[in-house]
Amino acid sequence: MQIQERNRISLDVSEVVASHLDHIGVVTGQTRSAIVASALLDALPDYLARADALKKRHSELSQAKKK
């Protein structure tokens, strides 16, 4: 059995978000942490693509200023 190394983060959410997470937890049986981790993993490819696009655009603007 392989133990997966994990990093812990702290996250502050509004009462509304906490309420939604609690509702999802009641329906799915998952903890708040599991719900947030799953949602983050699902959204990660889009976040990475957006970050890469911003980095590319920043590079393009920097190059344009040098000309």
C-alpha atoms as one frame of an Amber mdcrd trajectory, in Angstrom:
protein
   0.000   0.000   0.000   1.438   3.352  -1.076   0.882   6.382   1.137   0.133
   9.498  -0.900   1.863  12.626   0.356  -0.610  15.458   0.901  -0.348  19.140
   1.754  -2.826  20.808   4.040  -4.258  24.269   3.360  -6.584  26.491   5.327
  -9.568  28.036   3.584 -11.981  30.671   4.868 -15.422  30.660   3.253 -18.568
  32.705   3.741 -21.554  31.349   5.655 -23.376  30.854   2.359 -20.569  28.728
   0.913 -20.325  26.726   4.148 -24.081  26.149   4.024 -23.871  24.918   0.433
 -20.992  22.599   1.330 -23.010  21.254   4.271 -25.995  20.629   1.993 -23.830
  18.809  -0.556 -22.299  16.820   2.300 -25.691  15.695   3.558 -26.679  14.573
   0.061 -23.364  12.896  -0.851 -22.036  11.826   2.529 -18.746  13.625   1.853
 -16.927  15.977   4.189 -16.480  19.643   3.351 -12.797  18.985   2.703 -13.547
  16.156   0.298 -16.069  18.284  -1.597 -13.654  21.215  -1.945 -10.748  18.937
  -2.933 -12.872  17.252  -5.590 -14.131  20.573  -6.957 -10.585  21.938  -7.091
  -9.290  18.878  -8.934 -12.156  19.131 -11.420 -11.428  22.829 -12.057  -7.621
  22.587 -12.053  -7.148  22.087 -15.825  -9.130  25.273 -16.507  -7.182  27.229
 -13.871  -3.897  26.050 -15.373  -5.005  27.019 -18.883  -6.034  30.478 -17.674
  -2.727  30.963 -15.854  -0.783  29.888 -18.944  -2.819  32.267 -21.126  -2.149
  35.148 -18.706   1.560  34.337 -18.667   1.645  34.251 -22.481  -0.234  37.553
 -22.754   2.075  39.170 -20.205   5.081  38.000 -22.217   3.563  39.375 -25.426
   2.911  42.757 -23.832   6.426  42.881 -22.402   7.893  42.145 -25.826   5.728
  44.805 -27.464   6.949  47.441 -24.976  10.582  46.641 -25.804  10.064  47.371
 -29.517
